[in-house]
Amino acid sequence: MGDIEISKIHESIGPVQEILDQHDGIVNVIDTTDGNVMISLEGGCTGCSSTPMTAMQIYYSLMKLEEVNDVVFVNGELPPFMRNFINQKIEAEEEINDD
């Protein structure tokens, strides 16, 4: 599995992007090698109290894409407990959809 197109990443975080635009927030996709998406939240995101929630939304959206193995926020915007919470939520949704 190769790199994921950055346009596809931006497409899947569309709703979040609108909010980021209002606050001068920038989603900088650094790398997508082997389905591991590395992201840095910059601009208005730096020091913003909503950044972890934004990271949560982005992580959730991207982890639902088949090509994505993992999403890493290089500045640590997504605390481990939030990552675990979302992983459990996605697993629960997948179980419902499998029935």
Backbone as a printed PyTorch tensor [residue, N CA C, xyz], in Angstrom:
tensor([[[  0.8480,  -1.1930,   0.0000],
         [  0.0000,   0.0000,   0.0000],
         [  0.8820,   1.2410,   0.0000]],

        [[  0.6150,   2.1170,  -0.9210],
         [  1.4730,   3.2870,  -1.0650],
         [  0.9660,   4.4760,  -0.2790]],

        [[  1.3000,   5.6210,  -0.7860],
         [  0.9170,   6.8520,  -0.1160],
         [ -0.5410,   7.1890,  -0.4270]],

        [[ -1.1650,   7.8530,   0.4970],
         [ -2.5440,   8.2980,   0.3150],
         [ -2.4840,   9.7250,  -0.2380]],

        [[ -3.3550,  10.0130,  -1.1700],
         [ -3.3620,  11.3630,  -1.7270],
         [ -3.8000,  12.3630,  -0.6600]],

        [[ -3.0530,  13.4280,  -0.5660],
         [ -3.3420,  14.4480,   0.4400],
         [ -4.7240,  15.0580,   0.2150]],

        [[ -5.1280,  15.1540,  -1.0530],
         [ -6.4510,  15.7110,  -1.3440],
         [ -7.5430,  14.8480,  -0.7190]],

        [[ -7.3250,  13.5340,  -0.6990],
         [ -8.3140,  12.6270,  -0.1000],
         [ -8.3920,  12.8370,   1.4160]],

        [[ -7.2530,  13.1110,   2.0210],
         [ -7.2290,  13.3810,   3.4620],
         [ -7.9970,  14.6630,   3.7500]],

        [[ -7.7200,  15.7050,   2.9750],
         [ -8.4160,  16.9810,   3.1940],
         [ -9.9140,  16.8380,   2.9270]],

        [[-10.2580,  16.0040,   1.9530],
         [-11.6640,  15.7640,   1.6290],
         [-12.3890,  15.1360,   2.8260]],

        [[-11.7470,  14.1570,   3.4490],
         [-12.4120,  13.4250,   4.5350],
         [-12.5210,  14.2490,   5.8120]],

        [[-11.7030,  15.3000,   5.9290],
         [-11.8210,  16.1540,   7.1160],
         [-12.5650,  17.4490,   6.7840]],

        [[-13.3150,  17.4230,   5.7100],
         [-14.0490,  18.5850,   5.2280],
         [-14.7730,  19.4120,   6.2720]],

        [[-15.6680,  18.7960,   7.0560],
         [-16.4190,  19.5870,   8.0460],
         [-15.5110,  20.2830,   9.0560]],

        [[-14.4320,  19.6160,   9.4470],
         [-13.4970,  20.2040,  10.4020],
         [-12.7650,  21.3750,   9.7520]],

        [[-12.4820,  21.2320,   8.4750],
         [-11.7350,  22.2640,   7.7460],
         [-12.4640,  23.6050,   7.7770]],

        [[-13.7910,  23.5630,   7.7010],
         [-14.5610,  24.8170,   7.7290],
         [-14.3150,  25.5790,   9.0270]],

        [[-14.2880,  24.8340,  10.1370],
         [-14.0520,  25.4540,  11.4480],
         [-12.6220,  25.9810,  11.5130]],

        [[-11.6930,  25.1670,  11.0140],
         [-10.2850,  25.5770,  11.0170],
         [-10.0960,  26.8720,  10.2250]],

        [[-10.7840,  26.9680,   9.0890],
         [-10.6550,  28.1600,   8.2480],
         [-11.0770,  29.4200,   9.0070]],

        [[-12.1190,  29.2920,   9.8200],
         [-12.6110,  30.4390,  10.5810],
         [-11.6030,  30.8780,  11.6430]],

        [[-10.7730,  29.9300,  12.0930],
         [ -9.8290,  30.2320,  13.1810],
         [ -8.3790,  30.2550,  12.7040]],

        [[ -8.1890,  30.3250,  11.3920],
         [ -6.8440,  30.3140,  10.8070],
         [ -6.0490,  29.0660,  11.1760]],

        [[ -6.7570,  27.9670,  11.3850],
         [ -6.0820,  26.7150,  11.6910],
         [ -5.6490,  26.0230,  10.4130]],

        [[ -4.5160,  25.3510,  10.4780],
         [ -3.9750,  24.6820,   9.2950],
         [ -3.7030,  23.2170,   9.6200]],

        [[ -4.2170,  22.3230,   8.7660],
         [ -3.8940,  20.9040,   8.8740],
         [ -2.7480,  20.6500,   7.9110]],

        [[ -1.5850,  20.4280,   8.4510],
         [ -0.4100,  20.1830,   7.6230],
         [ -0.1540,  18.6780,   7.5720]],

        [[ -0.4270,  18.0790,   6.4110],
         [ -0.1850,  16.6530,   6.2310],
         [  1.2840,  16.4750,   5.8690]],

        [[  2.0410,  15.8810,   6.7680],
         [  3.4900,  15.7880,   6.6030],
         [  3.8750,  14.5430,   5.8040]],

        [[  3.1740,  13.4460,   6.0670],
         [  3.5560,  12.1910,   5.4210],
         [  2.3580,  11.2480,   5.3940]],

        [[  2.2940,  10.3890,   4.3580],
         [  1.2160,   9.3960,   4.2870],
         [  1.7690,   8.0200,   3.9250]],

        [[  3.0590,   7.8270,   4.1060],
         [  3.6990,   6.5770,   3.6950],
         [  3.0580,   5.3710,   4.3760]],

        [[  2.7830,   4.3440,   3.5860],
         [  2.2280,   3.0740,   4.0880],
         [  0.9480,   3.2450,   4.8960]],

        [[  0.1760,   4.2610,   4.5580],
         [ -1.1010,   4.4410,   5.2400],
         [ -0.9830,   5.0400,   6.6250]],

        [[  0.2240,   5.4780,   6.9980],
         [  0.4150,   6.1540,   8.2830],
         [  0.4470,   7.6540,   8.0330]],

        [[ -0.6230,   8.3060,   8.4350],
         [ -0.7710,   9.7350,   8.1560],
         [ -0.1630,  10.5380,   9.3060]],

        [[  0.7990,  11.3700,   8.9790],
         [  1.3980,  12.2530,   9.9790],
         [  0.8800,  13.6620,   9.7530]],

        [[  0.3160,  14.2240,  10.8130],
         [ -0.3270,  15.5320,  10.7160],
         [  0.1990,  16.4680,  11.7910]],

        [[  0.3050,  17.7170,  11.4160],
         [  0.6160,  18.7640,  12.3760],
         [ -0.4950,  19.7980,  12.2730]],

        [[ -1.0580,  20.1820,  13.4130],
         [ -2.0670,  21.2430,  13.4220],
         [ -1.3470,  22.5480,  13.7290]],

        [[ -1.4650,  23.4940,  12.8040],
         [ -0.6730,  24.7190,  12.9090],
         [ -1.5430,  25.9620,  12.8200]],

        [[ -0.9060,  27.0970,  12.7470],
         [ -1.6310,  28.3610,  12.6490],
         [ -2.4320,  28.6190,  13.9060]],

        [[ -3.7160,  28.8860,  13.7230],
         [ -4.5940,  29.1840,  14.8540],
         [ -4.7580,  28.0240,  15.8180]],

        [[ -4.3680,  26.8130,  15.4060],
         [ -4.4830,  25.6400,  16.2860],
         [ -3.4730,  25.6840,  17.4300]],

        [[ -2.3510,  26.3540,  17.1940],
         [ -1.2910,  26.3750,  18.1850],
         [ -1.7750,  27.0400,  19.4600]],

        [[ -1.7870,  26.2920,  20.5300],
         [ -2.2010,  26.8320,  21.8160],
         [ -3.7040,  26.9780,  21.9960]],

        [[ -4.4900,  26.5290,  21.0110],
         [ -5.9510,  26.6450,  21.1240],
         [ -6.4990,  25.5250,  22.0040]],

        [[ -7.4270,  25.8630,  22.8860],
         [ -7.9700,  24.8570,  23.8060],
         [ -8.8350,  23.8260,  23.0890]],

        [[ -9.2830,  24.1310,  21.8870],
         [-10.1220,  23.1810,  21.1360],
         [ -9.3170,  22.2040,  20.2920]],

        [[ -8.0030,  22.3730,  20.2700],
         [ -7.1750,  21.5400,  19.3920],
         [ -7.3550,  20.0420,  19.6310]],

        [[ -7.4000,  19.5620,  20.8950],
         [ -7.6150,  18.1160,  21.0810],
         [ -8.9320,  17.6210,  20.4800]],

        [[ -9.9810,  18.4360,  20.5610],
         [-11.2650,  18.0420,  19.9690],
         [-11.1540,  18.0150,  18.4490]],

        [[-10.4400,  18.9670,  17.8940],
         [-10.2190,  19.0030,  16.4490],
         [ -9.4420,  17.7670,  16.0220]],

        [[ -8.4000,  17.4560,  16.7740],
         [ -7.5830,  16.2750,  16.4760],
         [ -8.4400,  15.0170,  16.5470]],

        [[ -9.3400,  14.9640,  17.5270],
         [-10.2410,  13.8190,  17.6740],
         [-11.0930,  13.6350,  16.4260]],

        [[-11.6690,  14.7290,  15.9500],
         [-12.5180,  14.6880,  14.7560],
         [-11.7290,  14.2220,  13.5390]],

        [[-10.5210,  14.7580,  13.3910],
         [ -9.6890,  14.3960,  12.2460],
         [ -9.3100,  12.9220,  12.3300]],

        [[ -8.8920,  12.4890,  13.5020],
         [ -8.5030,  11.0870,  13.7070],
         [ -9.6730,  10.1600,  13.3620]],

        [[-10.8450,  10.5070,  13.8880],
         [-12.0450,   9.7000,  13.6490],
         [-12.3530,   9.6030,  12.1510]],

        [[-12.3250,  10.7410,  11.4700],
         [-12.6340,  10.7490,  10.0360],
         [-11.6300,   9.9250,   9.2420]],

        [[-10.3560,  10.1030,   9.5460],
         [ -9.3170,   9.4400,   8.7650],
         [ -9.2340,   7.9450,   9.0450]],

        [[ -9.4560,   7.5400,  10.2960],
         [ -9.3600,   6.1220,  10.6320],
         [-10.4800,   5.3080,   9.9790]],

        [[-11.5090,   5.9760,   9.5070],
         [-12.5900,   5.2810,   8.8140],
         [-12.2420,   5.0000,   7.3490]],

        [[-11.1620,   5.6090,   6.8550],
         [-10.7250,   5.3450,   5.4860],
         [ -9.9490,   4.0340,   5.4550]],

        [[-10.2550,   3.2000,   4.4600],
         [ -9.6120,   1.8930,   4.3630],
         [ -8.1020,   1.9800,   4.2470]],

        [[ -7.6190,   2.9960,   3.5190],
         [ -6.1830,   3.0890,   3.2530],
         [ -5.3700,   3.5180,   4.4710]],

        [[ -6.0500,   4.0270,   5.4950],
         [ -5.3370,   4.5840,   6.6410],
         [ -5.1110,   3.5210,   7.7140]],

        [[ -3.8440,   3.3410,   8.0880],
         [ -3.4890,   2.4210,   9.1810],
         [ -3.4550,   3.1480,  10.5070]],

        [[ -2.9160,   4.3490,  10.4790],
         [ -2.7710,   5.0960,  11.7210],
         [ -2.6760,   6.5840,  11.4030]],

        [[ -3.0320,   7.3860,  12.3910],
         [ -2.9230,   8.8290,  12.2580],
         [ -2.0920,   9.3120,  13.4440]],

        [[ -0.9890,   9.9740,  13.1430],
         [ -0.0940,  10.4580,  14.1850],
         [ -0.0620,  11.9790,  14.1320]],

        [[ -0.3300,  12.5920,  15.2790],
         [ -0.2350,  14.0500,  15.3710],
         [  1.1420,  14.3740,  15.9410]],

        [[  1.9760,  14.9790,  15.1270],
         [  3.3810,  15.1550,  15.5020],
         [  3.5700,  16.0550,  16.7180]],

        [[  2.6290,  16.9370,  16.9610],
         [  2.7540,  17.8080,  18.1350],
         [  1.9800,  17.2700,  19.3420]],

        [[  1.5480,  16.0130,  19.2450],
         [  0.8540,  15.3940,  20.3730],
         [ -0.5100,  15.9940,  20.6550]],

        [[ -1.2000,  16.4230,  19.5870],
         [ -2.5000,  17.0770,  19.8030],
         [ -3.5930,  16.1050,  20.2370]],

        [[ -3.3450,  14.8100,  20.0550],
         [ -4.3780,  13.8300,  20.4170],
         [ -3.8690,  12.9710,  21.5740]],

        [[ -4.3580,  13.2320,  22.7940],
         [ -3.9180,  12.4430,  23.9480],
         [ -4.2860,  10.9660,  23.7880]],

        [[ -3.4690,  10.0650,  24.3470],
         [ -3.7120,   8.6230,  24.1900],
         [ -5.1160,   8.1810,  24.6180]],

        [[ -5.6720,   8.7510,  25.6880],
         [ -6.9960,   8.3090,  26.1290],
         [ -8.0660,   8.6430,  25.0910]],

        [[ -7.8890,   9.7560,  24.3790],
         [ -8.8450,  10.1160,  23.3230],
         [ -8.7110,   9.1580,  22.1460]],

        [[ -7.4750,   8.8060,  21.8170],
         [ -7.2140,   7.8540,  20.7360],
         [ -7.8940,   6.5170,  21.0490]],

        [[ -7.7370,   6.0460,  22.2830],
         [ -8.3570,   4.7740,  22.6850],
         [ -9.8740,   4.8590,  22.6080]],

        [[-10.4220,   5.9800,  23.0600],
         [-11.8640,   6.1850,  23.0450],
         [-12.4090,   6.0900,  21.6180]],

        [[-11.7230,   6.7420,  20.6770],
         [-12.1810,   6.7310,  19.2860],
         [-12.0240,   5.3420,  18.6810]],

        [[-10.9120,   4.6710,  18.9680],
         [-10.7140,   3.3160,  18.4440],
         [-11.8420,   2.3950,  18.8970]],

        [[-12.2380,   2.5190,  20.1600],
         [-13.3400,   1.6880,  20.6740],
         [-14.6510,   2.0380,  19.9730]],

        [[-14.8660,   3.3120,  19.7490],
         [-16.0860,   3.7700,  19.0720],
         [-16.1480,   3.2160,  17.6440]],

        [[-15.0340,   3.2830,  16.9220],
         [-14.9930,   2.7790,  15.5420],
         [-15.2150,   1.2640,  15.5320]],

        [[-14.5830,   0.5510,  16.4650],
         [-14.7780,  -0.9070,  16.5430],
         [-16.2390,  -1.2420,  16.8010]],

        [[-16.8660,  -0.5120,  17.7100],
         [-18.2810,  -0.7480,  18.0250],
         [-19.1490,  -0.4990,  16.7970]],

        [[-18.8420,   0.5490,  16.0560],
         [-19.6090,   0.8660,  14.8410],
         [-19.4340,  -0.2280,  13.7930]],

        [[-18.2110,  -0.7490,  13.6800],
         [-17.9550,  -1.7950,  12.7000],
         [-18.7290,  -3.0720,  13.0390]],

        [[-18.8220,  -3.3780,  14.3330],
         [-19.5800,  -4.5580,  14.7560],
         [-21.0490,  -4.4110,  14.3990]],

        [[-21.5780,  -3.2070,  14.6010],
         [-22.9840,  -2.9500,  14.2660],
         [-23.1970,  -3.1150,  12.7500]],

        [[-22.2590,  -2.5990,  11.9810],
         [-22.3820,  -2.6580,  10.5260],
         [-22.1880,  -4.0670,   9.9810]],

        [[-21.4840,  -4.9200,  10.7250],
         [-21.2590,  -6.2850,  10.2650],
         [-22.5030,  -7.1680,  10.4010]],

        [[-23.3840,  -6.7830,  11.3260],
         [-24.5940,  -7.5990,  11.5680],
         [-25.5780,  -7.5130,  10.4050]]])
